[in-house]
Amino acid sequence: MLFFKRRQSSIADKASGKKLWYPQTVINGSTASTLHIAEQISELSGASRGDVFGVLRDLGVVMRQELASGKRVKLDGVGTFRLIANASGNGVEKKEDVKSSQFNSVRVHFVAEYRRNTVTRERDCTLIVPDLKFSEYGVDKTKPATPSVTPPEQGGGGTSGGHSSGAEGSIGGGL
């Protein structure tokens, strides 16, 4: 589940002239560490946590070497990484005067892996779970939500009809 907060834009909308409100995703808790990821992979694969941890640490070293040699790095089920260098504000008038010293920043560009359903022609990102749910950060979930369309004692249960408060929502897998 992803969490969001309500944020007002600092820039007025061109059409209405008003500063509009938008949902903005927020991090819930701490970052998933390499050790945590290694533990999860270990449970799935049967490899030891230490072996997986070592491989993940070495992955960063190998990726750095491959990216520095000008290659893209594609990890199946994850995506593709490449380096992009920028020379903003350092242009020259003549083609002959272009030099590598004009670059003033280098960053890693990542594109998540997508799969295309050949029947529906929809694309979905392999890193995003189907039917991803959203919930407003800091909203007390112990209070009853708006009544569901079907009362729980009749077998419908939950809040399948959605929330009129806008505190929760979901997105299907076909992004």
C-alpha positions in Angstrom: 0.0 0.0 0.0 1.2 3.5 -0.9 0.5 6.4 1.4 -0.2 10.0 0.3 -0.6 13.5 1.8 -2.6 16.3 0.5 -0.3 19.1 -1.0 -1.2 22.4 -2.4 0.7 23.4 -5.5 3.0 26.5 -5.1 2.2 27.5 -8.7 -1.3 28.7 -9.7 -3.1 26.7 -12.4 -3.0 28.4 -15.8 -6.7 27.9 -16.6 -8.2 28.8 -13.2 -5.5 30.9 -11.6 -5.9 29.0 -8.4 -3.4 26.9 -6.4 -4.8 23.5 -6.8 -4.5 20.5 -4.4 -3.0 17.1 -5.3 -2.2 13.8 -3.6 1.6 13.3 -3.1 3.1 10.0 -2.2 5.1 9.7 1.1 7.5 7.1 2.4 6.0 5.0 5.1 8.8 4.1 7.6 12.4 3.5 6.8 14.2 2.4 3.6 14.3 -1.3 2.8 18.1 -2.1 3.4 20.2 -4.4 1.4 20.1 -6.8 4.4 16.3 -6.7 4.5 16.2 -7.4 0.7 18.7 -10.2 1.1 16.5 -11.8 3.8 13.5 -11.7 1.6 15.3 -13.1 -1.4 16.8 -15.8 0.8 13.3 -16.9 1.8 12.2 -17.1 -1.8 15.2 -18.8 -3.3 16.6 -21.0 -0.6 20.1 -19.4 -0.9 21.6 -18.3 2.4 21.1 -14.7 3.5 24.8 -14.1 3.6 25.3 -15.3 0.0 22.5 -13.2 -1.3 23.8 -10.1 0.7 27.2 -10.6 -0.9 25.8 -10.9 -4.4 23.7 -7.8 -3.9 26.7 -5.8 -2.7 28.8 -7.1 -5.6 25.9 -6.1 -8.0 26.5 -2.5 -7.2 30.2 -2.8 -8.0 29.6 -4.6 -11.3 26.9 -2.2 -12.3 29.2 0.7 -11.7 31.9 -0.9 -13.9 29.5 -1.6 -16.7 27.9 1.8 -16.6 31.3 3.5 -16.6 32.2 1.6 -19.8 29.2 3.2 -21.5 26.9 0.2 -21.4 23.3 -0.1 -20.3 22.6 -2.6 -17.5 19.3 -4.5 -17.9 18.1 -6.6 -14.9 15.2 -8.9 -15.8 12.1 -8.1 -13.8 13.6 -4.8 -12.6 14.5 -2.5 -15.5 17.4 -0.8 -17.4 20.0 1.6 -16.0 22.3 3.9 -17.9 24.4 7.0 -17.3 23.4 10.4 -18.6 25.8 13.3 -18.6 24.6 16.9 -18.8 26.4 20.0 -20.1 23.7 22.6 -19.2 24.9 26.2 -19.6 28.3 25.1 -21.1 27.5 25.4 -24.8 30.0 26.6 -27.4 29.5 28.2 -30.7 31.6 25.9 -32.9 31.3 22.2 -33.3 35.1 21.9 -33.2 35.1 23.4 -29.7 33.0 20.7 -28.1 34.9 18.9 -25.3 34.1 16.4 -22.6 35.1 19.0 -20.0 31.7 20.8 -20.8 29.9 18.1 -18.8 28.9 19.4 -15.4 26.8 16.5 -14.0 26.3 12.8 -14.5 23.3 10.8 -13.2 21.9 7.3 -13.4 18.8 7.0 -15.5 16.5 4.1 -14.6 13.6 2.8 -16.7 11.4 0.2 -15.0 10.7 -3.0 -17.0 7.3 -3.0 -18.6 5.3 -5.9 -20.1 2.7 -5.5 -22.8 -0.4 -7.7 -22.9 -0.8 -8.6 -26.5 -4.5 -9.1 -26.2 -5.5 -5.9 -24.3 -2.5 -3.9 -25.5 -2.1 -2.6 -22.0 1.4 -2.1 -20.4 2.1 -2.9 -16.8 5.3 -2.2 -14.9 6.8 -5.4 -13.3 7.7 -3.4 -10.2 4.2 -2.3 -9.5 1.8 -4.8 -8.0 -1.6 -5.1 -9.8 -4.4 -3.3 -7.9 -2.1 -1.1 -6.0 -3.9 0.5 -3.0 -3.5 4.1 -1.8 -4.3 5.4 1.7 -4.0 8.8 3.2 -1.0 9.0 5.5 -1.9 9.7 9.2 -5.6 9.0 8.8 -6.8 6.9 11.8 -7.9 3.6 10.5 -9.5 2.5 13.8 -12.5 4.7 13.1 -15.3 3.2 11.0 -15.2 4.1 7.3 -18.2 5.2 5.5 -20.8 2.4 5.3 -20.2 -0.1 2.6 -22.8 -0.8 -0.1 -23.5 -4.3 1.3 -23.6 -4.6 5.2 -20.9 -7.1 6.5 -23.5 -9.4 8.1 -25.0 -10.0 4.6 -21.7 -11.4 3.2 -20.4 -8.3 1.3 -18.2 -7.0 4.1 -15.5 -4.3 4.0 -15.6 -1.2 2.0 -15.8 -2.6 -1.5 -17.9 0.3 -2.6 -15.0 2.7 -2.1 -14.6 5.6 0.3 -16.5 8.8 -0.1 -13.8 10.6 2.0 -11.2 10.0 -0.7 -8.8 8.6 1.9 -8.2 5.4 0.0 -8.2 4.2 -3.6 -6.6 1.8 -5.9 -5.2 1.5 -9.4 -5.5 -1.5 -11.6 -2.5 -3.4 -13.0 -2.8 -1.9 -16.6 -0.8 1.3 -16.2 
